[in-house]
């Protein structure tokens, strides 16, 4: 009996990633939370989706991960039964220098400002 083929997910190639799609993906607070979590991991590290605690239903969480993946912000791959997620930092930095850094810095500043209010 031949081995079962690995489950794969569609991702845009680097040259297919568009700024407007990335900005749309980063415009939602839940998706920004995912990116913030992944950005805090070490270089090349990945996390299972279940490790990123979002205060939404599982189906809504799945939607947010799909938007990020289809925009080219994250990479997802099945490892056994876990769907592992990593940030496509190299691709984003190459295509849009300092965009991710700037968005994460602005997000941190806003969260700090709102916490003081």
N, C-alpha and C positions, 0 to 999 in steps of 0.2 A: 504494500500500500504506500503510495507516495506521501511525503510529508505535507502537512497542511501549510499553504502559503501564509506568510506573515501578513497581518493586517496593516495596511498603510493608509496614510491620510494625505490628501492633496495640500500642497504648499506652493505658493508662487515661486518661480525662480527669481533669483536676485534681480535680474533685469526687468522683471514684471512688476516689481513692487512700486507702487505709486504713492506720492506724498499725500494726496487727498485721502486715500484709503488708510494710511498710517495715522493721519491726524484724526480721522473719524474714529478709528479704533481706540485712540488714546483719549478721546473726549468724554468717555463714560467713566464715572468714579469707580465702578466695580472692575472694569478692565484696567484702569490705571493702578488699582490695588494689586492686580495680578502682576503687572509689569514691575511695580515697586518691589514685590516679593522676589521675583526672578532676578531683578537687578542686584538684590542683596546677596545672591548666591555667588560662590566663587566662579572664576573663569571656566567655562565649559561644563559647569554643573547643571543638573536638571532636577526637577522636583515632580512628584506625582501630583496630579490635579487635586487629589484629596488633601494634600498638605497645605493648600492655599484656601484658607477658610473665608468664604464669601457668605454674606448674610442674605442669600437668595436661595431659591429652590434649585434642585439638581438640574432641572431642564433649563432654567435661566442661566445657571453657571455654565452649562454646556454651550449655550448660545454665545456667551461672552468669550469663551475660549475659541469657539469657531470663528468669530469675528476677528479676533487677534491673529489667529492662524492664517485665515484667508487674506488678511491685509499684509502678511509677511512680518509681523511683529514677533511672533513666537514660532517655535518648531515643536511639533508633537510627534512622538513615536511610541508604539506599544512595546513594552518590555514585559513579556508574560501577560498577566492580566491588567497591569498598571499602564495608564497612559502617562508617559513622562513628558514634561514640558520644559523648554529652555528658551531663553531670550535670543533673538537673532541679532545680537548687538553688533557683530562684525559687519553684517549686511547693512544694517541701519546706519552705522557710523560711516561706512564707505559711501552710501548713497546720499545721506543727509547729515553731513558732519555736524556734530554737537547737538543735533536735534534731541536725541534721547536724553543726553546730559542736561540740556536746558529744560526740558519738560519735567524731568524728575526733580531738578532744583526748584523750579517754580511750584511744583506740587508740594514739596517740603515746606517752602516758605508760606504757601497758602494754608496748609494744615497747622503750622505754628501760629499764624495770624488768627485763624479761626478758634484755636484752642485758648488764646488769650482773651478773645471777645466775650 
